[in-house]
Amino acid sequence: MPKVKRSRKPPPDGWELIEPTLDELDQKMREAETEPHEGKRKVESLWPIFRLHHQRSRYIFDLFYKRKAISRELYDYCIKESYADKNLIAKWKKQGYENLCCLRCIQTRDTNFGTNCICRVPKSKLEVVILLHYYTISIHCTSVEFPRANYYTILLHYNTTTL
């Protein structure tokens, strides 16, 4: 697969500081894309790609909004060159979506009953049961903290008795 065509405009100042990390994440993404998918479900083969996409976008988000380590010009360059997902970052800036793993979790068209993903249910309406997150194996999408698990389990289950 050919590399993504980037603009011919030279990158802004500070690029040389974040370039090694972005190159490393890009290399991991290419490995994840070429990884064999035999014996996996269709959605399982996408899990490493979703995880790396989130990691790359979160890296740029943290550098600009949390640590204020990069300039607005460099941030805009990263967004323009598709190093980060601007829609996902826009959601992270909103209250309640600070730890959103992907935009697929809030899209209602991908579910049977037009609802959000199970990881968007408030903690007060959940009971702890090991359940596999179907699309992204997310373990902490909501703003509240959940017990940590590995990437293949999510400690959430919708409690229907509290409705």
C-alpha positions, -999 to 999 in steps of 0.1 A, spaced: 0 0 0 15 34 -10 22 60 17 -4 87 21 4 117 -2 13 147 20 13 183 10 44 198 -5 43 226 21 71 222 46 60 214 81 60 242 107 85 246 135 84 219 162 77 191 137 110 175 143 101 170 180 69 150 173 79 133 140 96 103 155 66 94 176 42 98 146 65 78 124 66 50 150 28 50 153 25 50 115 48 20 113 26 2 139 -5 11 119 10 -4 87 19 -36 106 -17 -38 119 -31 -33 85 -10 -61 70 -15 -85 99 -32 -117 88 -69 -119 97 -76 -156 91 -95 -171 121 -106 -137 133 -141 -121 132 -144 -92 108 -145 -67 136 -116 -83 155 -92 -75 127 -101 -38 131 -94 -35 168 -56 -28 165 -63 -2 139 -89 16 161 -65 15 190 -36 30 171 -59 56 155 -71 66 190 -35 67 203 -22 89 175 -51 114 179 -48 114 217 -11 121 214 -16 152 193 -46 163 215 -26 160 247 4 179 232 -18 208 221 -46 211 247 -32 195 279 6 201 278 6 231 254 38 218 239 30 225 202 19 256 184 -15 261 168 2 261 134 17 227 140 -16 214 154 -35 226 123 -8 210 101 -13 176 119 -51 178 114 -47 189 77 -23 160 70 -46 135 87 -22 126 116 -52 132 140 -89 128 137 -104 163 141 -140 150 147 -128 127 175 -107 156 191 -138 179 188 -158 153 209 -129 150 235 -133 187 242 -170 183 251 -181 173 286 -189 137 290 -168 126 260 -133 132 274 -124 95 272 -143 85 240 -124 57 222 -139 62 188 -168 79 170 -184 46 163 -195 43 200 -218 73 197 -232 65 162 -267 52 167 -271 39 131 -248 10 139 -270 -5 166 -302 -26 163 -324 -2 184 -308 31 176 -289 35 208 -254 43 218 -227 17 225 -228 0 259 -197 19 270 -216 52 269 -241 40 296 -236 59 329 -218 40 356 -248 42 380 -267 19 356 -240 -7 351 -231 -38 370 -196 -54 366 -196 -83 342 -169 -93 317 -183 -85 283 -165 -82 250 -170 -48 233 -180 -57 198 -163 -30 177 -133 -15 195 -127 -35 227 -129 -2 246 -126 -4 283 -130 32 294 -150 53 270 -172 72 295 -160 100 317 -160 79 348 -133 55 357 -138 17 354 -116 -11 367 -88 -17 342 -89 -48 321 -69 -59 291 -78 -47 256 -100 -78 250 -125 -74 277 -147 -46 290 -161 -46 325 -195 -33 316 -230 -48 314 -263 -29 312 -284 -34 343 -320 -35 332 -334 -37 367 -325 0 374 -347 14 347 
